[in-house]
């Protein structure tokens, strides 16, 4: 996790995870949190635990973590965003504060998932054998290694006798 974008993205993902955990607790106890509710409380709790695993995998730069994160958030939040946005655009439903806050929350979740996917795809240091210029001059420099071997091959001029 050497990229600044990955660090920021993981911070935002953890913040959104905490926000959704607070939303789930407030929904459980029927506390109004700006009109934002958990759509399916049982599924939201499962998604919260799976999201923690995905965030850890994203920090470790594993593609399976990003794909799972995009899939989970796309199915859960994307489905609600799509089913709410279509009637809203066709003027079948009026926009209220509760609906707009839920749509904003869905939109942020989808954007986080897409940005995480793009960050993983664009990152060039995620290869199996990355090139690191800070250490490769020492570890992958054959000329330097040959000089060290030549210095170690010198003969010992002292004639020690062991009795």
C-alpha positions as CSV (number, residue, x, y, z in Angstrom):
1,X,0.0,0.0,0.0
2,X,2.6,2.5,-1.1
3,X,0.4,4.7,-3.2
4,X,-1.1,7.8,-1.6
5,X,-4.3,7.2,-3.6
6,X,-4.7,3.7,-2.0
7,X,-4.1,5.1,1.4
8,X,-6.8,7.8,1.0
9,X,-9.2,5.4,-0.6
10,X,-8.8,2.9,2.2
11,X,-9.4,5.7,4.7
12,X,-12.6,6.7,2.9
13,X,-13.7,3.1,2.7
14,X,-13.3,2.6,6.5
15,X,-15.1,5.9,7.2
16,X,-18.0,4.8,5.0
17,X,-18.0,1.4,6.7
18,X,-18.3,3.1,10.1
19,X,-21.0,5.3,8.7
20,X,-23.0,2.3,7.5
21,X,-22.5,0.5,10.8
22,X,-23.9,3.6,12.6
23,X,-26.8,3.5,10.1
24,X,-27.5,-0.1,10.9
25,X,-27.5,0.5,14.6
26,X,-29.8,3.5,14.3
27,X,-32.1,1.5,12.0
28,X,-32.2,-1.4,14.6
29,X,-33.2,1.0,17.4
30,X,-35.5,3.1,15.2
31,X,-33.4,6.3,15.6
32,X,-33.7,8.8,12.8
33,X,-30.3,9.6,11.3
34,X,-31.2,12.2,8.7
35,X,-33.6,9.8,7.0
36,X,-30.9,7.3,6.1
37,X,-32.0,3.7,6.8
38,X,-30.6,0.3,6.1
39,X,-32.6,-1.3,3.4
40,X,-32.2,-4.9,4.6
41,X,-30.8,-5.0,8.2
42,X,-29.7,-8.6,8.1
43,X,-28.0,-8.2,4.8
44,X,-26.4,-5.0,5.9
45,X,-24.8,-6.7,8.9
46,X,-23.4,-9.5,6.6
47,X,-22.1,-6.9,4.1
48,X,-20.4,-5.0,7.0
49,X,-18.3,-8.0,8.0
50,X,-17.5,-9.0,4.4
51,X,-16.5,-5.4,3.7
52,X,-13.9,-5.5,6.5
53,X,-12.3,-8.5,4.8
54,X,-12.4,-6.8,1.4
55,X,-10.8,-3.6,2.8
56,X,-7.9,-5.7,4.3
57,X,-7.4,-7.4,0.9
58,X,-7.5,-4.0,-0.9
59,X,-4.8,-2.7,1.5
60,X,-2.7,-5.8,0.7
61,X,-3.3,-5.1,-3.1
62,X,-5.2,-8.3,-3.9
63,X,-7.5,-8.1,-6.9
64,X,-10.0,-10.5,-5.3
65,X,-10.7,-8.0,-2.6
66,X,-11.6,-5.2,-5.0
67,X,-13.7,-7.5,-7.2
68,X,-15.7,-8.7,-4.1
69,X,-16.0,-5.1,-2.9
70,X,-17.3,-3.9,-6.3
71,X,-19.7,-6.8,-6.6
72,X,-21.1,-6.5,-3.1
73,X,-21.6,-2.7,-3.2
74,X,-22.8,-2.8,-6.8
75,X,-25.5,-5.4,-6.0
76,X,-26.6,-3.9,-2.7
77,X,-26.4,-0.2,-3.2
78,X,-26.6,-0.2,-7.0
79,X,-29.8,-2.1,-7.0
80,X,-31.4,0.5,-4.6
81,X,-29.9,3.4,-6.5
82,X,-31.3,2.0,-9.8
83,X,-34.8,1.2,-8.6
84,X,-35.1,4.6,-6.9
85,X,-33.5,6.7,-9.6
86,X,-35.6,5.4,-12.5
87,X,-39.0,6.4,-11.0
88,X,-37.5,9.7,-9.9
89,X,-36.4,10.5,-13.4
90,X,-39.8,9.6,-14.8
91,X,-41.5,12.0,-12.3
92,X,-43.4,9.2,-10.6
93,X,-41.9,9.9,-7.2
94,X,-41.1,13.3,-5.6
95,X,-37.7,13.9,-4.1
96,X,-37.8,14.2,-0.4
97,X,-35.0,14.7,2.1
98,X,-35.0,11.1,3.2
99,X,-34.9,9.9,-0.4
100,X,-32.1,12.3,-1.4
101,X,-29.9,11.3,1.6
102,X,-30.4,7.6,0.8
103,X,-29.6,8.3,-2.9
104,X,-26.5,10.2,-1.9
105,X,-25.3,7.4,0.4
106,X,-25.8,4.9,-2.5
107,X,-24.0,7.1,-4.9
108,X,-21.0,7.5,-2.5
109,X,-20.9,3.7,-2.0
110,X,-20.9,3.1,-5.8
111,X,-18.2,5.7,-6.4
112,X,-16.0,4.2,-3.7
113,X,-16.2,0.8,-5.3
114,X,-15.5,2.2,-8.8
115,X,-12.5,4.3,-7.5
116,X,-11.1,1.2,-5.7
117,X,-11.3,-0.8,-8.9
118,X,-9.7,1.9,-11.0
119,X,-7.0,2.4,-8.4
120,X,-6.2,-1.3,-8.5
121,X,-6.2,-1.5,-12.3
122,X,-4.1,1.6,-12.9
123,X,-1.5,0.8,-10.2
124,X,1.7,-0.5,-11.9
125,X,3.5,-1.6,-8.7
126,X,0.9,-4.4,-8.0
127,X,2.8,-6.9,-10.3
128,X,4.0,-10.2,-8.9
129,X,7.6,-9.1,-9.1
130,X,7.6,-5.3,-8.8
131,X,10.6,-3.2,-9.7
132,X,11.6,-1.0,-6.8
133,X,14.4,1.4,-7.8
134,X,15.2,2.1,-4.1
135,X,16.5,-1.4,-3.5
136,X,17.1,-3.0,-6.9
137,X,20.4,-1.2,-7.4
138,X,21.7,-3.4,-4.6
139,X,19.8,-6.7,-5.0
140,X,19.7,-6.9,-8.8
141,X,23.0,-5.3,-9.7
142,X,25.2,-8.0,-11.2
143,X,28.2,-5.7,-11.7
144,X,28.2,-4.8,-8.0
145,X,27.9,-8.5,-7.1
146,X,30.8,-9.4,-9.3
147,X,33.0,-6.8,-7.6
148,X,32.2,-8.2,-4.2
149,X,33.1,-11.7,-5.4
150,X,36.4,-10.5,-6.9
151,X,37.3,-8.9,-3.5
152,X,36.5,-12.0,-1.6
153,X,38.6,-14.2,-3.9
154,X,41.9,-12.7,-2.9
155,X,44.4,-15.1,-1.4
156,X,45.5,-14.9,2.2
157,X,49.2,-13.8,2.1
158,X,49.8,-14.7,5.8
159,X,51.0,-18.2,6.3
160,X,49.4,-19.4,9.5
161,X,50.4,-22.7,10.9
162,X,47.9,-24.6,12.9
163,X,49.4,-27.1,15.3
